[in-house]
Amino acid sequence: MTLANRMEVLGTETAFEVFAKAKALEAQGKDVVHLHIGAPDFETPPNIVEAGRKALADGYHKYTPAKGLPELREAVVDNVREYRGAEIDADNVLIVPGGKPTMFYAIMMFGEPGKEIVYPNPGFPIYESLIHWSGAKPVPYGLPEERGFSFSAEDVLAKITPQTSLLIVNTPANPTGGVVPRSEMDALVAGLEQHPHVTILCDEIYSRQLYDGEEHVSILQYDSVRDRAIMLDGWSKTYAMTGWRLGYGVWPADLVAHAERLQINSSSCANAATQVAAIEAMRGPQGAVDEMLEAFDVRRKIIHEELNAIPGFSCVMPKGAFYAFPNTSGTGISSRVLEDELLNVAGVACLAGTSFGDFGEGYMRFSYANSAENIREGLRRVRAHLEQRGS
């Protein structure tokens, strides 16, 4: 068989590779603490599960409209109004099978040879993978630790050229837990008004995972760029529905039909019963969301304290999502070597910062979407391994 050349440039998501390695080790009898995967360890709230079960019993077994059930798109409209303070039209909402299709459609729509796409680094690895796949040139911008892993609007705007077709923003951010403050978003949008040829994709999948009174600033709040702004969100993180595979994009009126065509050509539509469950998630009680966030906050403080107690590690307090991104340069060990040693020797699954781009060297990502007990045990193993290694 001869594969197309483009398969050589398609990357992957290391979290799933490490997960597979960890499972293989567990099958051999090794005990592994999982601090790598970006999935809440909570069960989907019972009211949502019951809505999905009832939908199957009620006959939601067929295709839905490619854009999604009208009732669900209306629920998204109300949710965006409540949690982002923005008014959108249900016709501009596209329900998709997971969070990734929205970024896939956007990058395929604007990426081609001769174009440039500006994206965060360290950042979600699928951004860079898909940019390469599209044929566009990846242009990374940094998220400095000293800025709390937020960007400088001035730095981002300096990356834009006449060839720039798409700018990707992620807040709250994976892998860093950084949150972009309103002042930087204001400055970014003001600068983008001078670059009308640039479309913006804002990945806001962690919009409800915020701590210490941090504010989520959505791209949808800015009227001056609304006609070229794509917003990505979904149900996986907020409602512990990772396995239900459902997300949505809010698209400008000029782009939504193109996104719908991409959906029809790839997956037809999202799962019918899952869409019904998602209506219940958004319209039903939100107490479980608050309880999960409270638990994440407790774990966030634990992991921050424990990481800073490890020699050679230093960690800023995460402001959003459920990841800590400690600086490990003090260990003198490269991120990839440290990832391998911690998994194979210490029995701790975590991710090298370089899994999220070259700017991640000297950092590791630890997920605190696990119990406080497991977090403490995992970091005890990390500390013990480094002490033994240095002795």
Number of C-alpha atoms within 10 A of each C-alpha: 3 4 7 7 8 11 9 10 14 15 16 14 13 19 19 13 12 20 17 12 15 24 16 12 16 13 10 9 9 14 14 20 20 23 24 25 22 21 17 21 13 14 11 20 17 10 15 22 18 13 20 23 16 15 18 15 11 10 10 18 12 9 13 17 16 18 27 22 20 15 13 23 23 17 19 27 20 20 16 17 13 11 12 17 14 17 14 19 15 18 17 21 26 28 30 26 21 20 24 19 22 29 21 17 20 23 25 18 16 19 24 18 10 11 19 24 30 26 24 26 25 26 28 20 21 18 24 27 16 23 27 22 20 23 17 24 20 20 18 21 22 18 24 15 16 8 12 17 23 23 24 20 20 12 13 22 19 11 16 19 15 10 14 23 24 25 25 21 22 23 24 31 29 26 27 35 26 29 28 27 16 13 11 16 19 15 14 18 19 15 16 21 12 10 16 13 14 23 23 23 25 22 27 22 24 25 24 19 23 22 17 9 7 14 18 21 22 21 24 21 13 16 12 14 20 18 17 19 23 25 24 23 24 28 22 22 21 24 22 19 25 20 11 19 18 23 24 26 29 28 27 21 15 11 17 19 16 15 24 23 14 20 22 14 10 11 13 19 21 25 21 21 22 23 28 21 24 26 20 19 24 17 14 12 12 13 10 18 18 13 11 18 19 14 15 25 22 13 22 26 14 16 25 20 16 19 26 15 15 19 13 17 19 20 21 20 19 27 26 29 32 29 29 27 29 24 23 24 16 11 16 10 14 17 24 17 10 22 21 18 17 20 21 16 13 22 22 27 26 26 29 26 29 22 25 26 18 13 19 23 19 23 27 30 28 29 26 31 25 22 16 18 10 16 25 18 14 25 21 17 18 21 20 14 17 19 12 8 8 8 6
